[in-house]
Amino acid sequence: MYKRIAIGALTAAVGGSMLLSTGTATGSTARALNVKISSVSPNPVVVKDGGETEVTIEVRTTEATKVELRLRPDVRTYRAADAVTAKVVHEGDLWRYTARFDDSDYEGRWEAIADAFDKNGKKLTDTVNFSVEIEESEAVTKLDRFYASPSSVKRKSKITVSGRLRALEDGRWDGLENEDVEIEFRARGTSAWKYVTSVDTGWNGTFKTKVRAKKSGDYRAVFEGDKEYADSTSRSSRVHVWR
């Protein structure tokens, strides 16, 4: 069963780290004391917004009767946080630790510090770095106020397509500036949408461009999204083309 351990606020790199400790190992040999953190997996540790990620740290030793593992941000100070630990498995010279990171943990460079002790109290230390990345959820977007005008034109005349791209952030819809919006067209009687052109959004997320109308059909705007913003598609706007 997992046990939650409060880390607390760190005021120096040496304080407030997460401590994972095992009991005394059985048996000993004439080999010298040695310790090595052989792996941190996954690395980087990617935590999705609102979720958590389990990390496995493997420590290999010789002649160790006890191993202590500390996990802490590789900075002098950082905000208070909580961490969740799991059981420690000790198999011969292998000490396997698991820990859970969530989106409240420090994002950036971390240290894993393993202290190994022999039966006489001698200590050796090994340190490795790993990173934690918080992957924020994409903000919902919408393309509204989309129009193609005029709605009826002579063949090969230019029409204006316009609209606005907005995102829901902090409980309100705000316009997205400097984002790429594609304009697509579907000829009347067909189902396939085809790329026509692209346009960048301006202040307050608005966009406007001109295209040449060759056939009757529907126009729409498409935002493909990115790491911060989800994709969205506008309603269609029909244009009749006559000769």
C-alpha positions in Angstrom: 0.0 0.0 0.0 1.3 3.4 -0.9 2.2 5.8 1.9 2.1 9.6 1.5 5.1 11.5 2.9 5.0 15.3 3.2 8.2 16.8 1.9 7.7 20.3 3.2 9.3 23.5 2.1 13.0 23.3 1.2 15.1 26.3 2.4 18.4 24.6 1.3 19.3 21.9 -1.0 20.3 19.7 1.9 16.9 19.9 3.7 13.4 18.6 3.3 14.1 15.8 0.8 12.1 12.7 0.4 13.6 9.7 2.3 13.1 6.1 1.4 14.9 3.6 3.6 15.1 -0.2 3.7 16.0 -2.6 6.5 19.2 -4.4 7.1 20.3 -6.9 4.4 21.3 -10.4 5.4 24.7 -11.9 4.8 28.0 -10.2 3.9 31.1 -11.0 1.8 34.6 -9.8 1.7 33.8 -7.4 -1.1 34.2 -3.7 -0.6 31.2 -1.4 -0.1 30.0 0.1 -3.3 26.8 1.8 -4.5 25.5 2.9 -7.9 22.1 4.2 -9.0 21.7 2.1 -12.1 18.5 3.6 -13.5 15.7 6.1 -13.1 12.7 5.2 -15.2 11.0 6.9 -16.8 13.3 9.9 -17.4 12.1 12.5 -17.9 9.1 12.0 -15.6 6.1 13.3 -17.5 3.1 14.1 -15.3 -0.2 15.0 -17.0 -2.2 17.8 -15.5 -4.4 16.3 -12.8 -2.6 13.0 -12.9 0.4 11.2 -11.5 3.3 9.1 -12.7 5.1 6.3 -11.0 8.9 6.3 -11.1 11.2 3.3 -10.5 14.8 3.9 -9.2 17.1 0.9 -9.0 20.2 1.0 -6.8 22.9 -1.7 -7.0 25.3 -2.3 -4.1 28.0 -4.6 -2.8 28.5 -5.2 1.0 25.6 -2.8 1.9 23.5 -3.6 5.0 21.3 -0.5 4.5 20.5 1.9 1.7 18.7 5.3 2.0 17.4 7.1 -1.1 16.5 10.8 -1.2 14.6 12.5 -4.0 14.8 16.3 -4.1 14.7 19.2 -6.5 18.2 20.2 -7.7 17.7 23.8 -6.5 18.3 25.8 -3.3 14.7 26.6 -2.6 11.4 25.4 -3.9 7.7 25.4 -2.9 6.3 23.0 -0.4 5.0 19.8 -1.9 3.9 16.3 -1.1 5.2 13.1 -2.5 3.8 9.5 -2.5 6.1 6.5 -2.0 5.6 2.8 -2.5 7.1 -0.3 -1.1 10.9 -0.9 -1.4 12.0 -4.3 -2.8 15.4 -5.6 -1.9 16.8 -8.6 -3.8 20.4 -9.3 -3.1 22.5 -6.4 -4.3 19.5 -4.7 -6.0 17.4 -2.2 -4.1 14.4 -1.1 -6.1 12.4 2.0 -5.0 9.2 3.4 -6.5 7.8 6.9 -6.0 4.9 8.8 -7.4 5.0 12.4 -8.8 1.9 14.5 -9.4 1.3 18.0 -10.8 1.9 19.7 -7.5 5.6 18.6 -7.5 8.5 20.8 -8.6 8.9 20.9 -12.4 12.5 20.8 -13.5 15.8 19.1 -12.5 15.8 16.6 -9.6 18.4 14.6 -7.7 18.3 11.0 -6.7 20.8 10.5 -3.8 21.6 7.0 -2.6 23.5 6.5 0.7 24.8 2.9 1.3 26.1 1.7 4.6 28.1 -1.4 5.5 28.0 -3.3 8.8 30.7 -1.1 10.3 28.8 2.1 9.6 30.9 3.2 6.6 28.9 5.2 4.1 29.2 5.7 0.3 27.0 8.0 -1.8 25.9 8.0 -5.5 23.9 10.8 -7.1 22.1 11.0 -10.4 19.9 13.7 -12.0 16.6 13.3 -13.6 13.9 15.7 -14.7 10.2 16.2 -14.0 7.9 17.7 -16.6 4.3 18.8 -16.0 2.2 18.4 -19.1 -0.7 20.8 -18.9 -4.1 20.0 -20.4 -5.0 21.6 -23.7 -7.3 24.6 -23.4 -10.6 24.2 -25.3 -10.9 26.4 -28.4 -13.7 27.4 -30.7 -13.9 29.2 -34.1 -17.0 31.4 -34.1 -18.5 34.3 -36.2 -17.3 32.5 -39.3 -18.7 33.8 -42.6 -18.0 33.7 -46.3 -19.4 36.7 -48.1 -21.0 37.6 -50.3 -23.1 34.4 -50.4 -23.7 34.6 -54.1 -21.0 35.7 -56.6 -20.0 35.4 -60.2 -17.5 32.6 -61.0 -13.8 33.5 -60.2 -14.9 36.5 -58.2 -13.2 37.0 -54.8 -15.0 36.5 -51.6 -14.1 37.4 -48.0 -13.9 34.7 -45.3 -13.6 35.9 -41.7 -14.1 34.7 -38.1 -12.6 34.6 -34.7 -10.5 32.0 -32.7 -11.0 31.9 -29.0 -9.9 29.7 -26.1 -11.4 29.0 -22.7 -8.9 30.0 -20.0 -9.5 30.7 -16.4 -13.2 30.4 -16.9 -13.6 32.9 -19.8 -13.2 32.9 -23.6 -10.3 35.0 -24.8 -9.2 35.6 -28.3 -6.0 33.9 -29.5 -3.5 36.1 -31.4 -0.9 35.0 -33.9 -2.3 31.5 -34.5 -2.6 29.8 -37.9 -6.1 29.1 -39.2 -6.7 27.1 -42.3 -9.6 27.8 -44.7 -11.1 24.7 -46.4 -13.7 24.3 -49.2 -16.1 21.5 -50.0 -17.7 21.6 -53.5 -21.5 21.2 -53.6 -22.5 17.5 -53.9 -19.1 16.2 -52.5 -18.0 15.1 -49.1 -14.2 15.9 -49.2 -12.8 19.1 -47.7 -9.8 20.7 -49.5 -7.3 23.2 -48.3 -7.6 26.7 -49.8 -5.4 29.0 -47.8 -4.2 29.9 -44.3 -4.4 33.1 -42.3 -2.9 34.3 -39.0 -5.2 35.6 -36.3 -4.9 39.2 -35.2 -5.9 41.1 -32.1 -8.7 39.4 -30.2 -8.3 36.3 -32.3 -10.0 37.7 -35.4 -9.0 36.8 -38.9 -10.0 37.8 -42.4 -8.7 36.9 -45.9 -9.9 36.8 -49.5 -10.2 33.7 -51.7 -11.4 33.3 -55.3 -14.7 31.4 -55.7 -14.7 29.0 -58.6 -17.5 26.6 -57.6 -20.6 26.6 -55.4 -20.0 25.0 -52.0 -19.2 25.4 -48.4 -16.2 27.1 -46.7 -15.0 26.5 -43.1 -12.1 27.4 -40.8 -9.9 24.9 -39.1 -7.5 25.3 -36.2 -5.2 22.3 -35.8 -4.2 23.1 -32.2 -0.9 22.6 -30.4 0.4 21.6 -27.0 -1.4 24.4 -25.3 -4.7 24.6 -27.3 -7.1 21.9 -28.6 -8.1 21.8 -32.2 -11.5 23.2 -33.4 -13.5 23.6 -36.6 -16.0 26.4 -37.4 -19.5 25.9 -38.8 -19.6 26.0 -42.6 -20.7 29.0 -44.7 -22.2 28.4 -48.2 -21.5 30.4 -51.3 -23.4 30.1 -54.6 -21.3 30.7 -57.7 -22.9 31.6 -61.0 -21.5 32.1 -64.5 
